[in-house]
Amino acid sequence: MASIKTHEHKSGAVSYYVVWRAGGSRTGAAQNETFDDEPSAKRFRDLVNGHGQQWPPGWIKGQGFVELEEPEVPDSHMFPAYAHAYIGLLTDISDHTRTNYGRFVDNHMVPWFGEHSVSDLGHKITRDHVSQWILDLQNGRPGPLHPKGTVRRPYAAKTISNQHGLLFSILQSAVDAEPSLRDSNPCAHTRLPKGNDTEDDEVFLEPEEYALLRSCLRADAVDVIDVLVSTGLRWGEVTALQRRDLTLVSKRPTLRVQRAWKRRGEGGGTFLGAPKTKKSRRTLVPTPDQVQLFQRRCEGKAPNDLLFTAPEGGAWHSGVFHAHRWKPALEAADAAGLNKRPRIHDLRQTHASWLIAGKVPLPVIQARLGHESITTTVDRYGYLLESSDDEVVAAVEWAMGTVVPDGVERTA
């Protein structure tokens, strides 16, 4: 135990020594600290005893408690710099996706985390910071670093989940760094808002509804829309089709999906590249009506020519098509009684819903749509299988109603 010893100097002044052995053991190194007054010596003695015969944390011999300076946080550990560096080194995304990620960081994260560190040094990002960020996105509130008067709109649960996923990955890379920059990921246990189950994110058209919408299209847009809804291909896949992708002079005509329009980084335009995933490279068997449509579109074209081009030539631009073909058709269809407002991508969802209504198995639908996993197909369209309940009930009733053959004894 620490104790106090006194020493009287020749001048008559008295010094008070707090003495102890490190760790309280007999073999521990002798330690001491000097005080000019007894009350200070007693307080220090009690601190030593309270810390297991060790120097109190933060106490410097001969100086007392000294406030240690916080280590300086490297600029590379500050959230904006670290997040952009992380995105820049991702190897499994396109330039277009990389640009979008950068925008997400600047517009939806930096106003909240711009003055925070991704490491455990300085003003680090905590779970409370992440929770407040989610609440602000959900309620359309600006972040602490937004200019005064900034107006934001509330974000849907799915959008918040996507943003949270990116933030999680950024902070997880700080945890996994060598050496690790922080002990844990503050995104790991945050609760995300749930979507409104009463709202449909996707629109499915009945055949009669599609026929009404089709009748409102300009003539030069009909073939593109017909192929979209009758094949389930994505916009970027249909508008990238070339004559060489079709095999029409055989007993079994085929359509091969092997390229799609891709976007370069900001301001870089578009280019033809590989489809979205490996499973997106797929072969479809067209219907007789589709074969006739493709034969007509192939007339006079070279093997590498696009099947669907804008009136002035060249590939259709999605924004131009939407503004000058799709949107006018929607307005005309609305006036004619169509109560839905589908996106062009909803034609792909419509195609899937028609296949499900026709009792096509989900694995076949997965392959046709180019989904990488059957889970994606089930999650997106599984609820539409409720229309098959009658068939399920009939099959079970048939199996359970089987009569035991004559001569077979029943067990008790």
C-alpha contacts under 8 A as a table, 3 or more apart, distances in Angstrom:
res1	aa1	res2	aa2	distance
1	M	20	W	6.30
1	M	21	R	7.93
1	M	24	G	6.28
1	M	49	N	6.25
1	M	53	Q	6.79
2	A	18	V	6.48
2	A	19	V	5.53
2	A	20	W	4.53
2	A	21	R	7.67
2	A	45	R	5.77
2	A	46	D	7.83
2	A	48	V	6.70
2	A	49	N	6.19
2	A	53	Q	6.92
3	S	18	V	5.57
3	S	19	V	5.56
3	S	20	W	6.67
3	S	45	R	6.55
4	I	16	Y	6.44
4	I	17	Y	5.39
4	I	18	V	4.54
4	I	19	V	6.32
4	I	41	A	7.11
4	I	42	K	7.45
4	I	45	R	7.38
5	K	16	Y	5.76
5	K	17	Y	4.96
5	K	18	V	6.42
5	K	19	V	7.39
6	T	14	V	6.71
6	T	15	S	5.69
6	T	16	Y	4.60
6	T	17	Y	6.02
7	H	14	V	5.59
7	H	15	S	5.23
7	H	16	Y	6.53
7	H	17	Y	7.80
8	E	12	G	6.05
8	E	13	A	5.80
8	E	14	V	4.40
8	E	15	S	6.45
9	H	12	G	5.30
9	H	13	A	5.35
9	H	14	V	6.10
9	H	15	S	7.74
10	K	13	A	7.37
14	V	36	D	6.84
14	V	37	D	7.88
15	S	34	T	6.74
15	S	35	F	5.91
15	S	36	D	5.07
15	S	37	D	7.00
16	Y	34	T	5.71
16	Y	35	F	5.05
16	Y	36	D	6.14
16	Y	37	D	6.57
16	Y	38	E	6.22
16	Y	41	A	6.35
17	Y	32	N	6.46
17	Y	33	E	5.72
17	Y	34	T	4.63
17	Y	35	F	6.37
17	Y	41	A	7.12
18	V	32	N	5.37
18	V	33	E	5.31
18	V	34	T	6.44
18	V	41	A	6.36
18	V	44	F	7.55
18	V	45	R	6.10
19	V	30	A	7.33
19	V	31	Q	5.72
19	V	32	N	4.40
19	V	33	E	6.81
20	W	24	G	7.04
20	W	30	A	6.01
20	W	31	Q	5.40
20	W	32	N	6.52
20	W	53	Q	6.84
21	R	24	G	5.23
21	R	25	S	6.33
21	R	26	R	6.82
21	R	27	T	7.57
21	R	28	G	4.92
21	R	29	A	5.37
21	R	30	A	4.55
21	R	31	Q	5.70
21	R	53	Q	6.83
22	A	25	S	6.83
22	A	28	G	4.73
22	A	29	A	5.38
22	A	30	A	6.48
22	A	31	Q	6.60
22	A	53	Q	5.59
22	A	54	Q	5.74
23	G	28	G	6.25
23	G	52	G	6.03
23	G	53	Q	4.83
23	G	54	Q	5.95
24	G	28	G	6.69
24	G	52	G	6.99
24	G	53	Q	5.27
25	S	28	G	5.14
33	E	61	K	6.68
33	E	62	G	6.95
34	T	41	A	7.52
34	T	62	G	7.34
35	F	38	E	7.15
35	F	40	S	6.59
35	F	41	A	5.70
36	D	40	S	7.87
37	D	40	S	5.80
37	D	41	A	6.56
38	E	41	A	4.96
38	E	42	K	6.15
39	P	42	K	5.11
39	P	43	R	6.32
40	S	43	R	5.22
40	S	44	F	6.29
41	A	44	F	5.21
41	A	45	R	6.08
42	K	45	R	4.99
42	K	46	D	6.25
43	R	46	D	5.24
43	R	47	L	6.37
44	F	47	L	4.97
44	F	48	V	6.28
45	R	48	V	5.20
45	R	49	N	6.28
46	D	49	N	5.07
46	D	50	G	5.97
47	L	50	G	4.94
47	L	51	H	6.21
47	L	56	P	6.25
48	V	51	H	5.23
48	V	52	G	6.55
48	V	53	Q	5.02
48	V	54	Q	5.61
48	V	55	W	5.93
48	V	56	P	6.08
49	N	52	G	5.48
49	N	53	Q	5.19
49	N	54	Q	7.62
50	G	53	Q	7.32
51	H	54	Q	5.56
51	H	55	W	7.20
51	H	56	P	6.27
55	W	59	W	6.74
56	P	59	W	5.60
58	G	65	F	5.39
58	G	66	V	6.00
58	G	67	E	7.03
58	G	68	L	7.50
59	W	63	Q	7.44
59	W	64	G	5.04
59	W	65	F	4.23
59	W	66	V	6.25
60	I	63	Q	5.33
60	I	64	G	5.19
60	I	65	F	6.08
60	I	66	V	6.55
61	K	64	G	6.29
63	Q	66	V	7.22
70	E	121	L	7.94
70	E	122	G	7.02
71	P	121	L	7.05
71	P	122	G	7.46
72	E	121	L	7.76
72	E	122	G	7.37
73	V	77	H	6.63
73	V	78	M	7.51
73	V	117	S	7.47
73	V	121	L	6.08
73	V	122	G	6.12
74	P	77	H	5.43
74	P	78	M	7.12
75	D	78	M	5.40
75	D	81	A	7.10
76	S	79	F	7.99
76	S	81	A	5.56
76	S	82	Y	5.58
77	H	81	A	6.98
77	H	82	Y	5.64
77	H	117	S	5.56
77	H	118	V	5.72
77	H	119	S	6.23
78	M	81	A	5.80
78	M	82	Y	6.02
78	M	114	G	7.36
78	M	115	E	7.01
78	M	116	H	5.95
78	M	117	S	4.33
78	M	118	V	6.08
79	F	82	Y	5.16
79	F	83	A	5.76
79	F	110	V	7.41
79	F	113	F	6.33
79	F	114	G	5.85
79	F	115	E	7.23
79	F	116	H	5.92
79	F	117	S	5.40
79	F	118	V	5.57
80	P	83	A	5.34
80	P	84	H	6.29
80	P	105	V	7.58
80	P	106	D	7.68
80	P	110	V	6.21
80	P	113	F	7.77
80	P	114	G	5.84
81	A	84	H	5.45
81	A	85	A	6.13
82	Y	85	A	5.08
82	Y	86	Y	6.08
82	Y	118	V	7.46
83	A	86	Y	5.10
83	A	87	I	6.30
83	A	105	V	7.20
83	A	170	I	6.07
84	H	87	I	5.10
84	H	88	G	6.01
84	H	102	G	6.48
84	H	105	V	7.73
85	A	88	G	5.04
85	A	89	L	6.47
86	Y	89	L	5.46
86	Y	90	L	6.69
86	Y	170	I	6.59
86	Y	173	S	7.90
87	I	90	L	5.40
87	I	98	R	6.53
87	I	101	Y	7.06
87	I	102	G	7.16
88	G	98	R	7.21
90	L	93	I	6.62
93	I	97	T	6.04
93	I	98	R	6.52
94	S	97	T	5.17
94	S	98	R	6.19
94	S	263	R	7.95
94	S	264	R	7.47
95	D	98	R	4.95
95	D	99	T	6.19
95	D	263	R	7.15
95	D	264	R	5.14
95	D	265	G	4.73
96	H	99	T	5.17
96	H	100	N	6.33
96	H	262	K	7.70
96	H	263	R	5.15
96	H	264	R	4.93
96	H	265	G	4.66
96	H	266	E	7.01
97	T	100	N	4.99
97	T	101	Y	6.13
97	T	265	G	7.84
98	R	101	Y	5.13
98	R	102	G	6.33
98	R	265	G	7.24
99	T	102	G	5.14
99	T	103	R	6.41
99	T	265	G	5.54
99	T	266	E	6.11
100	N	103	R	5.05
100	N	104	F	6.20
101	Y	104	F	4.99
101	Y	105	V	6.28
101	Y	166	L	7.94
102	G	105	V	5.17
102	G	106	D	6.28
103	R	106	D	5.10
103	R	107	N	5.82
103	R	108	H	7.90
104	F	107	N	5.35
104	F	108	H	5.36
104	F	109	M	6.93
104	F	163	Q	7.33
105	V	108	H	5.63
105	V	109	M	4.90
105	V	110	V	6.00
106	D	109	M	6.05
106	D	110	V	5.21
106	D	111	P	7.46
107	N	110	V	6.60
107	N	111	P	7.05
108	H	111	P	6.70
108	H	112	W	7.74
108	H	163	Q	7.89
109	M	112	W	5.47
109	M	113	F	5.96
109	M	114	G	7.45
110	V	113	F	4.92
110	V	114	G	4.33
110	V	145	L	7.79
111	P	114	G	5.80
111	P	142	P	7.78
111	P	143	G	5.03
111	P	144	P	6.15
111	P	145	L	4.54
111	P	146	H	5.52
112	W	115	E	7.91
112	W	133	W	6.67
112	W	143	G	4.97
112	W	144	P	5.79
112	W	145	L	6.34
113	F	116	H	5.16
113	F	117	S	7.96
113	F	125	I	7.21
114	G	145	L	7.48
115	E	123	H	7.55
116	H	122	G	7.68
116	H	123	H	5.22
116	H	124	K	5.25
116	H	125	I	5.88
117	S	120	D	7.30
117	S	121	L	6.81
117	S	122	G	6.50
117	S	123	H	5.83
117	S	124	K	4.55
117	S	125	I	6.27
118	V	124	K	5.92
118	V	125	I	6.18
118	V	171	L	6.46
118	V	174	A	6.62
118	V	181	L	7.42
118	V	182	R	7.42
119	S	122	G	7.86
119	S	124	K	6.12
119	S	125	I	7.95
119	S	174	A	6.78
119	S	181	L	4.67
119	S	182	R	4.89
120	D	123	H	7.94
120	D	124	K	5.67
120	D	181	L	6.38
120	D	182	R	4.93
120	D	183	D	7.42
121	L	124	K	6.25
125	I	129	H	6.16
125	I	130	V	7.47
125	I	186	P	7.16
126	T	129	H	5.21
126	T	130	V	6.56
126	T	186	P	5.47
127	R	130	V	5.10
127	R	131	S	6.17
127	R	186	P	4.49
127	R	187	C	6.42
127	R	190	T	7.10
128	D	131	S	5.06
128	D	132	Q	6.13
129	H	132	Q	5.22
129	H	133	W	6.18
130	V	133	W	5.03
130	V	134	I	6.32
130	V	186	P	7.00
130	V	187	C	6.56
130	V	190	T	7.43
131	S	134	I	5.17
131	S	135	L	6.31
131	S	190	T	6.45
131	S	191	R	7.89
132	Q	135	L	5.09
132	Q	136	D	6.16
133	W	136	D	5.13
133	W	137	L	6.25
133	W	143	G	7.57
134	I	137	L	5.17
134	I	138	Q	6.10
134	I	160	I	7.05
134	I	192	L	7.46
135	L	138	Q	5.04
135	L	139	N	6.12
136	D	139	N	5.18
136	D	140	G	5.73
136	D	141	R	4.66
136	D	142	P	6.69
136	D	143	G	7.25
137	L	140	G	5.24
137	L	141	R	6.37
137	L	142	P	7.94
137	L	153	R	7.98
137	L	154	P	5.89
137	L	155	Y	5.74
137	L	160	I	6.96
138	Q	141	R	7.90
138	Q	154	P	5.09
138	Q	155	Y	5.24
138	Q	156	A	6.91
138	Q	157	A	7.44
138	Q	160	I	7.36
138	Q	193	P	7.80
139	N	153	R	7.48
139	N	154	P	4.85
139	N	155	Y	7.33
140	G	151	V	7.70
140	G	152	R	4.97
140	G	153	R	4.43
140	G	154	P	3.76
140	G	155	Y	6.78
141	R	151	V	7.41
141	R	152	R	6.07
141	R	153	R	7.57
141	R	154	P	7.54
142	P	146	H	6.01
142	P	150	T	6.36
142	P	151	V	6.78
142	P	152	R	6.21
143	G	146	H	5.36
146	H	150	T	6.38
147	P	150	T	5.81
155	Y	159	T	6.18
155	Y	160	I	6.41
156	A	159	T	5.35
156	A	160	I	6.37
156	A	195	G	7.03
157	A	160	I	5.15
157	A	161	S	6.12
157	A	192	L	7.51
157	A	193	P	5.55
157	A	194	K	5.73
157	A	195	G	5.00
158	K	161	S	5.03
158	K	162	N	6.30
158	K	195	G	6.89
159	T	162	N	5.13
159	T	163	Q	6.29
160	I	163	Q	5.08
160	I	164	H	5.99
160	I	192	L	7.67
160	I	193	P	7.91
161	S	164	H	5.02
161	S	165	G	6.10
161	S	192	L	6.75
162	N	165	G	5.11
162	N	166	L	6.57
163	Q	166	L	5.31
163	Q	167	L	6.38
164	H	167	L	5.05
164	H	168	F	5.95
164	H	187	C	7.61
165	G	168	F	5.05
165	G	169	S	6.30
166	L	169	S	5.19
166	L	170	I	6.33
167	L	170	I	5.12
167	L	171	L	6.27
167	L	187	C	7.57
168	F	171	L	5.35
168	F	172	Q	5.90
168	F	185	N	7.24
168	F	187	C	5.49
168	F	188	A	7.28
169	S	172	Q	5.01
169	S	173	S	6.24
170	I	173	S	5.44
170	I	174	A	6.92
171	L	174	A	5.11
171	L	175	V	6.60
171	L	185	N	5.95
171	L	186	P	7.75
171	L	187	C	7.80
172	Q	175	V	4.96
172	Q	176	D	6.17
172	Q	184	S	7.82
172	Q	185	N	5.73
173	S	176	D	4.96
173	S	177	A	5.88
174	A	177	A	5.21
174	A	180	S	6.35
174	A	181	L	5.27
174	A	182	R	6.29
175	V	180	S	5.24
175	V	181	L	5.78
175	V	182	R	5.15
175	V	183	D	6.09
175	V	184	S	6.04
175	V	185	N	6.62
176	D	179	P	7.94
176	D	180	S	5.74
176	D	181	L	7.87
177	A	180	S	4.53
177	A	181	L	6.36
178	E	181	L	7.77
180	S	183	D	7.17
182	R	185	N	7.72
185	N	188	A	5.52
186	P	189	H	7.07
186	P	190	T	7.60
187	C	190	T	5.54
196	N	199	E	5.69
197	D	200	D	7.50
200	D	203	V	6.93
202	E	342	P	7.69
202	E	346	D	6.29
202	E	349	Q	7.24
203	V	340	K	7.27
203	V	341	R	7.43
203	V	342	P	5.46
203	V	343	R	7.68
203	V	346	D	5.70
203	V	349	Q	7.26
203	V	350	T	7.31
204	F	342	P	7.64
204	F	346	D	6.58
204	F	347	L	7.51
204	F	349	Q	6.19
204	F	350	T	4.61
204	F	353	S	6.85
205	L	208	E	7.88
205	L	209	E	5.66
205	L	210	Y	5.86
205	L	342	P	7.98
205	L	347	L	7.78
205	L	350	T	5.59
206	E	209	E	5.11
206	E	210	Y	6.27
206	E	350	T	7.72
207	P	210	Y	5.13
207	P	211	A	6.20
208	E	211	A	5.05
208	E	212	L	6.36
209	E	212	L	5.15
209	E	213	L	6.33
209	E	338	L	6.70
210	Y	213	L	5.05
210	Y	214	R	5.95
211	A	214	R	5.04
211	A	215	S	6.23
212	L	215	S	5.28
212	L	216	C	6.85
212	L	333	A	6.50
212	L	336	A	7.96
212	L	338	L	7.45
213	L	216	C	5.35
213	L	217	L	6.90
213	L	329	A	6.58
213	L	330	L	6.80
213	L	333	A	5.40
213	L	338	L	7.63
214	R	217	L	5.38
214	R	222	V	6.79
214	R	225	I	7.88
214	R	329	A	7.87
216	C	329	A	4.93
216	C	330	L	7.63
216	C	332	A	6.07
216	C	333	A	6.15
217	L	221	A	6.35
217	L	222	V	6.21
217	L	325	R	6.67
217	L	326	W	7.28
217	L	328	P	7.81
217	L	329	A	5.10
218	R	221	A	5.59
218	R	222	V	6.71
218	R	325	R	6.55
218	R	329	A	7.67
219	A	222	V	5.50
220	D	223	D	7.09
220	D	311	P	7.63
221	A	224	V	5.57
221	A	225	I	6.38
221	A	325	R	6.71
222	V	225	I	5.27
222	V	226	D	5.98
223	D	226	D	5.05
223	D	227	V	6.20
223	D	293	L	7.41
224	V	227	V	5.34
224	V	228	L	6.27
224	V	238	V	7.41
224	V	239	T	7.76
224	V	308	F	6.83
225	I	228	L	5.02
225	I	229	V	6.26
226	D	229	V	5.44
226	D	230	S	5.94
227	V	230	S	5.14
227	V	231	T	5.78
227	V	232	G	7.84
227	V	233	L	7.78
227	V	238	V	7.33
227	V	290	Q	7.57
228	L	231	T	5.67
228	L	232	G	5.59
228	L	233	L	5.61
228	L	234	R	6.93
228	L	235	W	7.05
228	L	238	V	6.79
228	L	347	L	6.26
228	L	348	R	6.60
229	V	232	G	5.56
229	V	233	L	7.75
229	V	347	L	4.82
229	V	348	R	5.89
229	V	350	T	6.74
229	V	351	H	5.38
230	S	351	H	6.18
231	T	284	L	7.92
231	T	286	P	7.88
231	T	348	R	7.76
231	T	351	H	6.90
231	T	368	R	7.98
232	G	347	L	6.99
232	G	348	R	4.35
232	G	349	Q	7.34
232	G	350	T	7.96
232	G	351	H	5.32
232	G	352	A	6.91
232	G	368	R	7.46
232	G	369	L	6.02
233	L	237	E	6.08
233	L	238	V	6.15
233	L	348	R	6.41
233	L	369	L	6.63
234	R	237	E	5.14
234	R	238	V	6.26
234	R	345	H	6.97
234	R	348	R	6.78
235	W	238	V	5.36
235	W	239	T	6.17
235	W	344	I	7.71
235	W	345	H	7.14
236	G	239	T	5.54
236	G	240	A	6.18
236	G	260	A	5.05
236	G	261	W	4.90
236	G	262	K	7.52
237	E	240	A	5.14
237	E	241	L	6.48
237	E	257	V	6.97
237	E	259	R	6.49
237	E	260	A	4.50
237	E	261	W	6.77
237	E	275	P	7.29
238	V	241	L	5.42
238	V	260	A	7.76
238	V	308	F	7.94
239	T	260	A	7.68
239	T	261	W	7.64
239	T	306	L	7.38
239	T	307	L	7.44
239	T	308	F	5.87
239	T	309	T	7.64
239	T	315	A	6.82
239	T	316	W	6.80
240	A	259	R	6.47
240	A	260	A	5.29
240	A	261	W	6.13
240	A	272	L	7.20
240	A	306	L	6.44
240	A	307	L	7.83
240	A	308	F	7.95
240	A	315	A	7.86
241	L	245	D	6.52
241	L	257	V	7.46
241	L	259	R	7.55
241	L	260	A	7.92
241	L	306	L	5.78
241	L	307	L	5.85
241	L	308	F	7.49
242	Q	245	D	5.51
242	Q	246	L	7.67
242	Q	303	P	6.63
242	Q	304	N	5.58
242	Q	305	D	5.38
242	Q	306	L	4.45
242	Q	307	L	5.34
243	R	246	L	5.85
243	R	298	C	5.91
243	R	301	K	7.01
243	R	302	A	6.89
243	R	303	P	4.87
243	R	304	N	6.24
243	R	305	D	6.21
243	R	306	L	6.73
243	R	307	L	6.25
244	R	247	T	7.63
244	R	303	P	4.71
244	R	304	N	6.30
245	D	255	L	5.91
245	D	256	R	5.11
245	D	257	V	6.99
245	D	258	Q	7.76
246	L	253	P	7.56
246	L	254	T	5.95
246	L	255	L	4.79
246	L	256	R	6.42
247	T	250	S	6.90
247	T	253	P	5.33
247	T	254	T	5.17
247	T	255	L	6.51
248	L	252	R	7.69
248	L	253	P	4.63
248	L	254	T	6.63
248	L	291	V	6.85
248	L	295	Q	7.56
249	V	253	P	6.74
250	S	253	P	5.61
252	R	285	V	7.30
253	P	285	V	6.11
253	P	286	P	6.60
253	P	291	V	7.49
254	T	283	T	6.55
254	T	284	L	5.69
254	T	285	V	4.67
254	T	286	P	6.21
255	L	283	T	5.60
255	L	284	L	5.09
255	L	285	V	6.17
255	L	286	P	6.76
256	R	281	R	7.52
256	R	282	R	6.01
256	R	283	T	4.47
256	R	284	L	6.43
257	V	275	P	7.77
257	V	280	S	7.22
257	V	281	R	5.35
257	V	282	R	5.34
257	V	283	T	6.16
257	V	284	L	7.98
258	Q	274	A	6.46
258	Q	275	P	6.30
258	Q	280	S	7.75
258	Q	281	R	5.12
258	Q	282	R	7.13
259	R	272	L	6.40
259	R	273	G	5.44
259	R	274	A	4.66
259	R	275	P	5.01
259	R	281	R	7.72
260	A	272	L	5.63
260	A	273	G	5.60
260	A	274	A	5.96
260	A	275	P	5.06
260	A	276	K	7.65
261	W	270	T	6.40
261	W	271	F	5.62
261	W	272	L	4.69
261	W	273	G	6.20
262	K	270	T	5.42
262	K	271	F	5.34
262	K	272	L	5.96
262	K	273	G	6.07
263	R	268	G	7.20
263	R	269	G	5.95
263	R	270	T	4.40
263	R	271	F	6.42
264	R	267	G	7.50
264	R	268	G	4.87
264	R	269	G	5.78
264	R	270	T	5.85
264	R	271	F	7.35
265	G	268	G	5.28
265	G	269	G	7.72
266	E	269	G	7.81
274	A	277	T	7.90
275	P	278	K	7.31
275	P	280	S	5.66
275	P	281	R	6.37
276	K	280	S	6.03
277	T	280	S	5.06
277	T	281	R	7.31
277	T	370	G	7.73
277	T	372	E	6.78
278	K	281	R	5.74
278	K	372	E	7.31
279	K	282	R	6.58
279	K	367	A	7.29
279	K	370	G	4.97
279	K	371	H	6.22
279	K	372	E	5.35
280	S	369	L	7.37
280	S	370	G	4.16
280	S	371	H	6.81
280	S	372	E	7.54
281	R	370	G	7.12
282	R	367	A	7.43
282	R	368	R	7.30
282	R	370	G	6.78
283	T	368	R	7.90
284	L	368	R	6.83
286	P	289	D	7.89
286	P	290	Q	5.56
286	P	291	V	6.11
287	T	290	Q	5.04
287	T	291	V	6.20
288	P	291	V	5.00
288	P	292	Q	6.41
289	D	292	Q	5.22
289	D	293	L	6.37
290	Q	293	L	4.97
290	Q	294	F	6.12
291	V	294	F	5.14
291	V	295	Q	6.03
292	Q	295	Q	5.09
292	Q	296	R	6.25
293	L	296	R	5.25
293	L	297	R	6.31
294	F	297	R	4.97
294	F	298	C	6.05
294	F	307	L	7.96
295	Q	298	C	5.14
295	Q	299	E	6.56
296	R	299	E	5.58
297	R	307	L	5.77
297	R	308	F	7.52
298	C	301	K	5.49
298	C	307	L	6.46
301	K	304	N	7.98
301	K	305	D	5.84
301	K	307	L	7.92
302	A	305	D	5.26
306	L	309	T	6.55
306	L	314	G	7.92
306	L	315	A	7.30
308	F	315	A	7.00
308	F	316	W	7.39
309	T	312	E	7.92
309	T	313	G	5.54
309	T	314	G	5.28
309	T	315	A	4.82
309	T	316	W	5.58
310	A	313	G	5.09
310	A	314	G	5.92
310	A	315	A	5.90
310	A	316	W	4.95
310	A	317	H	7.95
316	W	320	V	7.43
316	W	321	F	6.65
317	H	320	V	5.33
317	H	321	F	6.10
318	S	321	F	5.15
318	S	322	H	6.07
319	G	322	H	5.16
319	G	323	A	6.14
320	V	323	A	5.21
320	V	324	H	5.91
320	V	325	R	7.79
321	F	324	H	5.43
321	F	325	R	5.20
321	F	326	W	6.34
322	H	325	R	5.64
322	H	326	W	4.61
322	H	327	K	5.74
323	A	326	W	6.32
323	A	327	K	5.49
323	A	328	P	7.40
324	H	327	K	6.52
324	H	328	P	6.47
325	R	328	P	5.81
325	R	329	A	6.31
326	W	329	A	5.21
326	W	330	L	6.25
326	W	344	I	7.62
327	K	330	L	5.08
327	K	331	E	6.32
328	P	331	E	5.15
328	P	332	A	6.22
329	A	332	A	5.12
329	A	333	A	6.02
330	L	333	A	5.04
330	L	334	D	5.96
330	L	341	R	6.92
331	E	334	D	5.04
331	E	335	A	6.33
332	A	335	A	5.16
332	A	336	A	6.32
333	A	336	A	4.86
333	A	337	G	6.32
333	A	338	L	5.38
334	D	337	G	5.20
334	D	338	L	4.66
334	D	339	N	6.31
334	D	340	K	7.72
335	A	338	L	7.24
338	L	341	R	7.99
342	P	345	H	7.92
342	P	346	D	5.72
342	P	347	L	7.73
343	R	346	D	5.09
343	R	347	L	7.37
344	I	347	L	5.72
344	I	348	R	7.94
345	H	348	R	5.57
345	H	349	Q	7.08
346	D	349	Q	4.84
346	D	350	T	5.98
347	L	350	T	4.82
347	L	351	H	6.14
348	R	351	H	5.13
348	R	352	A	6.49
349	Q	352	A	5.13
349	Q	353	S	6.27
350	T	353	S	5.05
350	T	354	W	6.27
351	H	354	W	5.20
351	H	355	L	6.41
352	A	355	L	5.14
352	A	356	I	6.28
352	A	365	I	6.89
352	A	369	L	7.97
352	A	381	Y	7.65
353	S	356	I	5.10
353	S	357	A	6.13
353	S	381	Y	7.44
353	S	384	L	7.11
354	W	357	A	5.04
354	W	358	G	6.24
355	L	358	G	4.97
355	L	359	K	6.51
355	L	360	V	5.41
355	L	365	I	7.26
356	I	359	K	5.05
356	I	360	V	5.43
356	I	361	P	7.32
356	I	362	L	7.63
356	I	384	L	7.09
356	I	385	L	6.75
357	A	360	V	7.56
357	A	385	L	7.89
357	A	387	S	7.08
357	A	388	S	7.96
359	K	388	S	7.54
360	V	364	V	6.81
360	V	365	I	6.97
361	P	364	V	5.47
361	P	365	I	6.52
362	L	365	I	4.90
362	L	366	Q	6.02
362	L	374	I	7.56
362	L	377	T	7.00
362	L	378	V	7.32
363	P	366	Q	4.93
363	P	367	A	6.34
363	P	374	I	6.49
364	V	367	A	5.23
364	V	368	R	6.21
365	I	368	R	5.03
365	I	369	L	6.07
365	I	377	T	7.58
366	Q	369	L	5.38
366	Q	370	G	5.98
366	Q	371	H	5.26
366	Q	372	E	7.85
366	Q	373	S	7.41
366	Q	374	I	5.97
366	Q	377	T	5.84
367	A	370	G	5.08
367	A	371	H	6.48
368	R	371	H	7.98
371	H	374	I	6.89
371	H	376	T	6.59
371	H	377	T	6.81
372	E	376	T	7.52
373	S	376	T	5.53
373	S	377	T	7.13
374	I	377	T	5.09
374	I	378	V	6.21
375	T	378	V	5.07
375	T	379	D	5.92
376	T	379	D	5.23
376	T	380	R	6.08
377	T	380	R	5.31
377	T	381	Y	5.85
377	T	382	G	7.11
378	V	381	Y	5.39
378	V	382	G	4.44
379	D	382	G	5.75
379	D	383	Y	7.98
380	R	383	Y	7.72
381	Y	384	L	5.57
381	Y	385	L	7.46
382	G	385	L	5.56
383	Y	386	E	6.02
384	L	387	S	6.35
385	L	388	S	5.42
385	L	389	D	7.42
386	E	389	D	5.40
387	S	390	D	7.33
388	S	391	E	5.44
388	S	392	V	6.44
389	D	392	V	5.02
389	D	393	V	6.16
390	D	393	V	5.16
390	D	394	A	6.14
391	E	394	A	5.09
391	E	395	A	6.13
392	V	395	A	5.18
392	V	396	V	6.28
393	V	396	V	5.27
393	V	397	E	6.12
394	A	397	E	5.14
394	A	398	W	6.10
395	A	398	W	5.12
395	A	399	A	6.28
396	V	399	A	5.12
396	V	400	M	6.00
397	E	400	M	5.15
397	E	401	G	5.84
398	W	401	G	5.22
398	W	402	T	6.68
399	A	402	T	5.67
404	V	408	V	6.89
405	P	408	V	5.99
